[in-house]
Amino acid sequence: MVEALEELKDSLTGDVLVEGDREYERARVCFNLLIDRRPAAIARCIDADDVVAALAFGQARGLEIAVRGGGHNPAGHCAVDDGLVIDLSRMREVRVDPEQRIAISQGGATWLDFDAATQAHGLVTPGGVVGSTGVTGLTLGGGIGHLTAQYGLTCDNLLAAEVVTPTGEIVRATDDQNSELLWGLRGGGGNFGVVAQAEFRLHPLKRVVGGRLEYEGEGVAQALRLFRELAIDCPRELSIQAQLTTDASLAPQLVVVPCYTGESEDPEMLRPLRAVPGLVDNSVRRQGFLEQQRIFDPGYGVDRNYWKGHFVAELPDRLIDDLIGRMTALGRPPGGILIESLHGAPKDVDPASAALGYRDAAFNVSAMASWTDLAHDEESVDWARTTAAAIEPWSVSGGYANYMQADEPIERVRAAFGPDSFARLQALKSRYDPDNVLRRNQNVPPAG
Ligand SMILES: Cc1cc2nc3c(=O)[nH]c(=O)nc-3n(C[C@H](O)[C@H](O)[C@H](O)COP(=O)(O)OP(=O)(O)OC[C@H]3O[C@@H](n4cnc5c(N)ncnc54)[C@H](O)[C@@H]3O)c2cc1C
């Protein structure tokens, strides 16, 4: 193996990390500390040719292959014991063409990289809410964030991609060229190849009215109902998310995060939320988009996580009350429940343009257990599963592939796309990755 790794090092312009190297420990860590894996080698590629070489090496040596973008996937798909990680963290360049309103982002860029480059020109693409998340990884699962209502899912803004397939081809996918592959990349995950670069549509935007509204006591239930009404009324200028958590005394707390892009400094639609008794903190104000993007900024690799959720068609009172009740069920802070609204622009897009199957859902509701003590693993996982079971009666379109753990059965992955799209994805998989080399993902096995 030592000799083989020398061969890999020689074939790359980038570098290779193995056990004992100074940067190996940091490079193998996932966002989710529940995952603790030790790859045989981490190939830090710097371009598409490096990716071709790494894919060929891994297959020739019979190594299991994982692809790492921003390392955020809660399932820990970016790490593999004794296998080869194709690490894209040195491929983070984002080039912006302000005239054409297009950004070309390398496969390992994070939202911090992307937003910094595009905001320098007063432009955005709707992305994720945490800066260290990988742009491509998030896009491949759909992409929900602070600008979803205004500009759609992230993958709705994906115009083209350069993909290195496990068979060693470098394929460009656009709406005119290899269009079926582009369709699959819009939600179908990292199943078909390694995306060396992706091209996004940009929109002009500099400032938003945003921030956090925090509620305690009776305000929690009332504000969550108001959040629901706001999302149902579908204002296009307002994206909105809500997160249930707990305070120090273990009482439920609610954080509502609006992002308004209209003209008003004091949007009328937010006034009812601001008037709820129990509002204990209100940081909503006009601010730069980059400030909005810093609202949620968890530490990387500090917590253990287990997430499970469902897309739902509605958020009835009974479900709201159940969710609030779940926050105290564990007897210690369980983590959070995230509720993302899918109103607005995602509904404008032709469903046939993307593989994903949840466009029609009203909300994405996710139980996100997070904890630090190993001794709490079992009960925390159980809390997330039981909470997800409480959401399930309202489930439509399965769960969100971007938040799924590795233990989801294939039926849940299929349900996330629907049977027709899943069959189409399987045919695409047979074309580009017939041996299922890229299986460390929410896997779509080849047809047949
Ligand atoms: C703190 C946190 C915040 C998040 N916020 C959001 C959010 O606001 N909105 C949202 O929609 N999702 C969000 N997510 C979920 C996130 O989008 C997914 O977990 C996504 O898979 C992360 O991509 P990554 O590149 O960071 O992760 P990685 O773990 O590095 O990659 C995950 C998988 O994506 C694939 N992949 C990544 N890059 C490439 C590439 N270039 N080519 C081919 N395949 C690739 C591979 O299959 C890889 O195994 C969040 C996750 C976390 C932990």
The ligand as an SDF file (V2000), in Angstrom:
LIG
                    3D

 53 58  0  0  0  0  0  0  0  0999 V2000
  -24.6890   22.9500    9.8910 C   0  0  0  0  0  0  0  0  0  0  0  0
  -25.4080   22.5470    8.6510 C   0  0  0  0  0  0  0  0  0  0  0  0
  -26.1820   23.4680    8.0020 C   0  0  0  0  0  0  0  0  0  0  0  0
  -26.8620   23.1160    6.8430 C   0  0  0  0  0  0  0  0  0  0  0  0
  -27.6590   24.0500    6.2480 N   0  0  0  0  0  0  0  0  0  0  0  0
  -28.3550   23.7190    5.1460 C   0  0  0  0  0  0  0  0  0  0  0  0
  -29.2100   24.6790    4.5270 C   0  0  0  0  0  0  0  0  0  0  0  0
  -29.3130   25.8100    4.9550 O   0  0  0  0  0  0  0  0  0  0  0  0
  -29.9140   24.2950    3.4520 N   0  0  0  0  0  0  0  0  0  0  0  0
  -29.8280   23.0390    2.9330 C   0  0  0  0  0  0  0  0  0  0  0  0
  -30.5150   22.7630    1.9560 O   0  0  0  0  0  0  0  0  0  0  0  0
  -29.0100   22.1080    3.4890 N   0  0  0  0  0  0  0  0  0  0  0  0
  -28.2830   22.4290    4.5820 C   0  0  0  0  0  0  0  0  0  0  0  0
  -27.4730   21.4960    5.1640 N   0  0  0  0  0  0  0  0  0  0  0  0
  -27.4020   20.1550    4.5980 C   0  0  0  0  0  0  0  0  0  0  0  0
  -26.3230   20.0990    3.5070 C   0  0  0  0  0  0  0  0  0  0  0  0
  -26.7650   20.7760    2.3780 O   0  0  0  0  0  0  0  0  0  0  0  0
  -26.0190   18.6600    3.0870 C   0  0  0  0  0  0  0  0  0  0  0  0
  -25.6830   17.9190    4.1960 O   0  0  0  0  0  0  0  0  0  0  0  0
  -24.9380   18.5940    2.0210 C   0  0  0  0  0  0  0  0  0  0  0  0
  -24.7910   17.2540    1.6130 O   0  0  0  0  0  0  0  0  0  0  0  0
  -23.6220   19.1130    2.5430 C   0  0  0  0  0  0  0  0  0  0  0  0
  -22.7070   19.2160    1.5040 O   0  0  0  0  0  0  0  0  0  0  0  0
  -21.1390   19.2770    1.8800 P   0  0  0  0  0  0  0  0  0  0  0  0
  -20.3900   19.3420    0.6290 O   0  0  0  0  0  0  0  0  0  0  0  0
  -20.9180   20.3150    2.9080 O   0  0  0  0  0  0  0  0  0  0  0  0
  -20.9730   17.9050    2.6230 O   0  0  0  0  0  0  0  0  0  0  0  0
  -20.0360   16.6020    2.3690 P   0  0  0  0  0  0  0  0  0  0  0  0
  -20.3150   15.7670    3.5510 O   0  0  0  0  0  0  0  0  0  0  0  0
  -18.6450   17.0100    2.0750 O   0  0  0  0  0  0  0  0  0  0  0  0
  -20.6400   15.9970    1.0850 O   0  0  0  0  0  0  0  0  0  0  0  0
  -21.8420   15.2950    1.1470 C   0  0  0  0  0  0  0  0  0  0  0  0
  -22.0290   14.4990   -0.0950 C   0  0  0  0  0  0  0  0  0  0  0  0
  -22.3380   15.3790   -1.1700 O   0  0  0  0  0  0  0  0  0  0  0  0
  -21.7390   14.9040   -2.3470 C   0  0  0  0  0  0  0  0  0  0  0  0
  -20.8230   15.9310   -2.8510 N   0  0  0  0  0  0  0  0  0  0  0  0
  -20.3330   17.0130   -2.2250 C   0  0  0  0  0  0  0  0  0  0  0  0
  -19.6120   17.7450   -3.0920 N   0  0  0  0  0  0  0  0  0  0  0  0
  -19.6190   17.0830   -4.2610 C   0  0  0  0  0  0  0  0  0  0  0  0
  -19.0780   17.3280   -5.5440 C   0  0  0  0  0  0  0  0  0  0  0  0
  -18.3670   18.4120   -5.8120 N   0  0  0  0  0  0  0  0  0  0  0  0
  -19.3270   16.4220   -6.5300 N   0  0  0  0  0  0  0  0  0  0  0  0
  -20.0610   15.3120   -6.2980 C   0  0  0  0  0  0  0  0  0  0  0  0
  -20.5950   15.0320   -5.1080 N   0  0  0  0  0  0  0  0  0  0  0  0
  -20.3900   15.9250   -4.1170 C   0  0  0  0  0  0  0  0  0  0  0  0
  -21.0450   13.6060   -2.0320 C   0  0  0  0  0  0  0  0  0  0  0  0
  -21.9300   12.5390   -2.2300 O   0  0  0  0  0  0  0  0  0  0  0  0
  -20.7840   13.7700   -0.5490 C   0  0  0  0  0  0  0  0  0  0  0  0
  -20.6340   12.5480    0.1060 O   0  0  0  0  0  0  0  0  0  0  0  0
  -26.7690   21.7960    6.3190 C   0  0  0  0  0  0  0  0  0  0  0  0
  -25.9840   20.8580    6.9850 C   0  0  0  0  0  0  0  0  0  0  0  0
  -25.3020   21.2390    8.1440 C   0  0  0  0  0  0  0  0  0  0  0  0
  -24.5060   20.2290    8.8900 C   0  0  0  0  0  0  0  0  0  0  0  0
  1  2  1  0
  2  3  1  0
  2 52  2  0
  3  4  2  0
  4  5  1  0
  4 50  1  0
  5  6  2  0
  6  7  1  0
  6 13  1  0
  7  8  2  0
  7  9  1  0
  9 10  1  0
 10 11  2  0
 10 12  1  0
 12 13  2  0
 13 14  1  0
 14 15  1  0
 14 50  1  0
 15 16  1  0
 16 17  1  0
 16 18  1  0
 18 19  1  0
 18 20  1  0
 20 21  1  0
 20 22  1  0
 22 23  1  0
 23 24  1  0
 24 25  2  0
 24 26  1  0
 24 27  1  0
 27 28  1  0
 28 29  2  0
 28 30  1  0
 28 31  1  0
 31 32  1  0
 32 33  1  0
 33 34  1  0
 33 48  1  0
 34 35  1  0
 35 36  1  0
 35 46  1  0
 36 37  1  0
 36 45  1  0
 37 38  2  0
 38 39  1  0
 39 40  1  0
 39 45  2  0
 40 41  1  0
 40 42  2  0
 42 43  1  0
 43 44  2  0
 44 45  1  0
 46 47  1  0
 46 48  1  0
 48 49  1  0
 50 51  2  0
 51 52  1  0
 52 53  1  0
M  END
$$$$
